[in-house]
Amino acid sequence: MSSVAPPAPDPSAISTNHGGTASLRERLASVLPQGYKFGVHHISTPPTRTEPLCPAPPGQRPDKTYRESHFLAVSIHSPDKATVTAPAKRSSPGADQPKAQQTQDRTLAFAVEVFVFTTAYQTTLFVSKADSTGYLHLLGLPKDAPSPIRQVCTTFLAYLLDHRRRSHVQSVVNLFARAQSQYLFPGSVQNSGKHVLDDWGLVRWWCKVLNPLMEELRKGSWAGTKGYLLVPGLEEAEMRAFIPRTPASRENWVIGHPLERISHYTRDLGQVPPRCLIPGYPDDPKARFRDELDEEVSNQKHNIAAWKSVRSLEQFWEMMAFRQECSSGRLTGFVWLVFDPSPLDASAQPHVKIPRAASSKTDKKRLKKKKEKKLTGPIIPRAPKFKTHVRNSLVNRPTMTAYYYWPPEGRGDKLVTEADYKRIMELLLHLDFSTIEKAVGSSRRWINEAGMGDEVISGVDVVGMAAVSGSSSANEAAASASGAAVTNLTGLVRRKNVPRPSEHDTSQSTVPNESGKEEPIVSSSVPRQVNVLSGSLVRKKKDVQPIRAPELS
């Protein structure tokens, strides 16, 4: 089967904004609390061919899709009581010398997983999971200080957007918020320091994470940025309550979905079946509903024109409100951020022709035309090739193709294969973070296993540079300790309804104040006049005599 591949983009067409030059550690240091040390562990995979997100319409070929997996974990130094010391004596030579104690062990505090799906038409960042262990309070941050988890999520997504941006391709950030007690750290729900959000709180939290990302990138060279929020089963006014109240929030956010806007099938073909507009992510509730509707038509999920029970996208979302994930008191919020390229970049986009699927008859004819060549002449054996050095096949891949952009600056500290990435994630899901002692041991094991024998993933500590806002009492104590001048506003407070002295009123006198002006003083010896209502203004209530019922003789 022959296919027409879109031409590779021009390297000059791939651009980033002003923040693209900063590394991930520098960006995280600018949002983490000042003076506190954090460990940053970033693992990623190279672009790998995967299944398309949306099924192709009948007669069309599915999009060639690549996927990257990114996992970011932030660790802190555990307290001394949670450190594990080595035995004092050994059976080997030098048993009288004690081992050095590990005074600082790391504890994983927060982690987020993001999948990057790229095609020739679109770059999609899907936030898969985000979770915390609840041990961030061990840092001793002020009570009024905001949690750095939200800033870390926003910074990490902005970092991936900057290094995956293709000037002529649309970028989308997508996630669905569904509350659970724990996502990535087993046993962390038993930690009393972990704050577990409900469905309403989780949707509101993610809107607060994505809103500053959209407002910041809106100032850049993007042509247009829009946020979309859809919670099946709620009215528009109820969904508006999740969006942060900022001056530009009403203009930036839309209640609804952008599935028709972000699909290139609607731009090229016009009207397409609804099933071709719904993407399928891992553990996605709407993707499960889409697969169930496909099974009603045919067991083979190819060339399905329309569903039997659902005819439009509006009906699809109405039916989603009755699903298990969106009913019985539970909520699932679907959030999108859409970043459109500028008109100048879009004009430079090469025209991509969408090939139609070739039939099986044409393939048979082409096979018949090909004739096998007869080999003649002497047989020359090939010299054996010996492997003299190890080649890293992960790094030796093209940085830019027609389907993805993979710059070295946007890769993780540890680059692993898809199989190793799954093994690392499976190990994390089988550890225990219920207590601080178990969390320290589990964190140490995960960091060692993920590093696979080296210290690349352990990284260097990142020292925060963001100012921490403490409580008001702490600020006052700091001001008094520094000897700062305190402004007294006692003489600047105005009194309300101060009676003015009249010409014939002798009960008031004036005295000069500190500024030299005179102020009236009201004498308390003069009785105040009382207003008495006249008799004509008072209404008396009439006496109503009860009506007796007639007696029956």
C-alpha positions, -999 to +999 in steps of 0.1 A: +000+000+000+015+033-010+010+064+011+016+100+005+036+114+034+034+151+043+067+170+036+089+177+066+086+212+080+113+238+076+136+241+106+132+278+106+095+274+110+099+257+144+100+283+170+096+288+207+087+318+229+110+337+251+109+311+279+121+283+256+158+288+264+154+282+302+159+246+314+133+228+334+153+231+366+157+269+362+119+272+356+111+251+386+135+270+408+117+303+400+084+290+414+096+268+443+098+283+478+129+304+485+157+287+504+142+251+503+159+223+484+140+199+461+150+170+440+138+169+404+135+136+386+124+137+350+120+105+329+109+105+293+107+082+263+115+090+226+087+094+201+072+059+194+046+049+168+012+043+185-025+040+177-042+071+164-063+090+190-094+093+167-107+067+143-105+077+106-138+083+087-148+057+062-126+057+031-098+076+049-065+065+062-058+070+100-033+096+111+003+085+117+007+092+154+037+093+177+037+092+215+061+104+242+058+096+279+070+122+305+071+116+342+082+143+366+087+136+403+097+161+430+113+149+462+123+165+495+148+157+522+132+136+549+137+144+586+165+128+605+142+105+624+131+088+591+167+081+579+179+045+579+213+039+593+236+011+584+248-015+610+277-004+632+299-035+625+307-056+595+320-091+591+345-080+564+379-066+572+377-032+590+348-043+611+358-019+639+352+011+616+315+021+616+298+029+583+289+064+573+253+072+581+229+084+555+219+117+571+196+129+543+172+105+525+148+117+498+110+113+500+089+117+469+064+145+475+047+150+442+045+135+407+028+142+374+026+121+342+020+137+308+017+120+274+026+139+242+007+128+211+019+143+178+007+140+142+013+161+111-016+183+120-016+186+158+004+183+191-016+171+221-005+171+257-026+148+278-022+150+315-027+114+326-021+115+364-010+138+392-007+128+428+011+138+461+022+118+491+012+144+516+047+148+531+053+183+518+044+197+552+077+183+565+095+213+549+079+235+575+065+261+551+044+289+566+007+281+571-005+309+548+020+300+521+004+284+489+013+249+480+040+247+453+023+217+436+001+239+415+030+261+403+050+230+394+022+216+372+018+249+354+055+252+348+060+217+336+032+220+310+045+253+298+080+237+295+066+209+273+045+233+252+075+255+245+098+226+234+071+208+214+057+238+195+056+237+158+047+271+143+022+258+117+006+232+139-022+235+165-013+226+201-039+212+226-037+205+263-063+180+275-073+163+307-102+149+326-105+155+363-120+125+383-114+124+420-097+094+436-079+090+470-046+080+454-033+078+418+005+072+418+015+066+455-001+035+471-010+039+507-006+076+507-043+080+516-035+067+551-012+097+556-031+123+577-011+151+560-025+144+526-053+167+515-077+147+492-100+168+471-135+158+461-149+160+425-159+196+428-126+207+443-105+187+418-121+203+388-117+237+403-081+230+411-072+220+376-089+251+362-066+272+385-036+253+372-044+258+335-058+294+337-024+311+343-008+289+317-033+301+291-031+338+302+007+337+301+009+321+266-018+344+253+007+372+255+031+354+232+030+348+194+000+325+195-029+337+172-056+326+197-059+307+229-092+294+243-101+272+273-130+248+273-147+232+302-175+206+301-189+187+331-217+163+320-248+166+341-243+203+351-258+235+339-238+263+323-241+285+354-228+256+376-198+250+353-190+287+354-184+284+391-153+262+385-135+289+364-112+313+383-125+348+385-100+369+367-105+400+344-099+379+313-116+346+324-149+353+307-132+360+274-107+331+277-131+303+288-159+287+269-185+263+284-185+234+259-161+212+239-138+220+209-138+186+193-150+199+160-125+228+160-094+207+168-101+179+143-086+183+108-112+160+094-139+187+098-116+212+082-108+190+052-139+169+048-167+189+064-192+168+082-178+136+097-193+109+120-192+119+157-171+088+165-142+103+144-140+134+166-137+117+200-101+109+210-093+079+231-068+083+259-057+057+285-084+051+311-107+077+295-144+074+303-155+089+270-133+065+251-150+036+269-184+049+259-172+053+223-160+017+222-193+005+236-212+024+209-189+009+182-196-027+195-234-020+190-227-017+153-199-042+146-173-061+165-147-049+139-141-012+147-132-003+111-152+017+086-181+023+110-202+052+094-226+060+123-239+047+156-273+033+161-284+051+193-263+083+192-265+106+162-246+137+172-220+150+196-246+169+217-265+136+222-232+119+231-225+143+259-261+141+271-257+103+274-223+108+292-242+124+321-258+090+328-226+071+328-212+057+361-183+082+361-207+112+358-237+102+378-247+090+413-232+121+429-199+119+411-185+144+386-159+142+358-147+174+343-132+176+308-108+205+302-092+216+269-067+244+261-064+252+224-035+272+210-038+282+174-008+292+153-004+327+140-017+335+105+018+340+092+029+306+104-003+290+091+003+304+056+037+288+056+022+254+063+027+230+034-004+215+018-009+180+029-029+157+008-049+131+026-046+098+008-076+075+005-073+039+017-063+015-011-085-014-018-074-050-016-079-056-054-054-029-063-029-045-039-033-079-056-027-064-090+005-047-079+017-079-064+012-097-097+031-071-116+062-076-095+082-105-108+108-123-089+144-117-101+165-148-108+198-148-091+227-157-113+265-157-109+289-168-082+279-165-045+301-141-026+299-145+011+297-114+033+323-106+059+310-109+094+305-076+113+316-074+149+300-050+175+329-030+188+310-004+209+275+001+223+252+024+204+224+043+220+195+038+197+173+061+218+194+092+212+202+085+175+168+093+162+158+122+140+150+154+160+125+167+135+102+149+111+068+157+095+051+141+124+069+153+155+096+177+169+119+162+195+146+187+206+173+177+231+163+205+254+128+190+259+139+155+269+141+141+304+171+136+326+168+098+319+158+086+285+143+051+286+124+028+262+087+022+265+092-012+281+115+003+308+091+031+313+063+007+320+085-013+344+094+019+363+057+029+366+047-006+377+073-005+404+060+028+417+024+014+419+036-015+440+053+005+467+040+017+501+038+054+511+015+050+542+041+062+567+072+083+565+095+054+572+080+033+544+079+064+521+117+069+526+124+033+518+100+032+488+114+065+474+150+052+477+141+020+459+123+037+431+150+062+425+177+035+424+156+012+401+146+041+378+183+051+375+192+015+366+225+016+384+236+051+376+230+084+393+216+103+364+181+105+377+191+115+413+201+148+398+212+179+416+191+197+442+171+226+430+170+256+455+138+276+453+139+313+446+102+323+449+094+345+479+073+327+505+044+348+519+040+340+556+013+349+581+004+384+591+018+380+626+051+368+612+053+398+589+046+422+618+073+405+639+098+407+610+090+444+605+095+452+642+127+433+643+141+452+613+132+485+629+109+496+601+088+527+606+051+521+614+026+545+600+000+557+625-034+564+609-052+575+640-055+611+631-065+604+595-097+585+603-128+605+595-158+604+617-191+596+602-222+619+606-204+645+626-229+673+633-219+707+619-222+738+642-250+762+633-250+799+636-275+800+665-263+769+683-245+779+714-241+743+726-210+737+704-175+751+708-144+748+687-109+739+697-078+738+676-064+704+667-029+693+659-029+708+624-041+742+636-077+739+623-107+741+646-129+712+653-164+713+669-170+698+703-205+687+711-216+694+746-233+666+765-251+690+789-277+702+764-306+677+760-314+666+726-348+673+711-372+643+708-396+642+678-432+633+689-458+622+664-491+640+664-524+623+669-534+625+633-503+605+622-511+576+645-535+550+631-555+529+655-564+493+648-601+487+645-617+462+668-633+435+648-663+418+665-665+380+658-694+368+638-715+342+655-730+313+635-768+310+636-781+285+661-800+255+646-832+247+664 
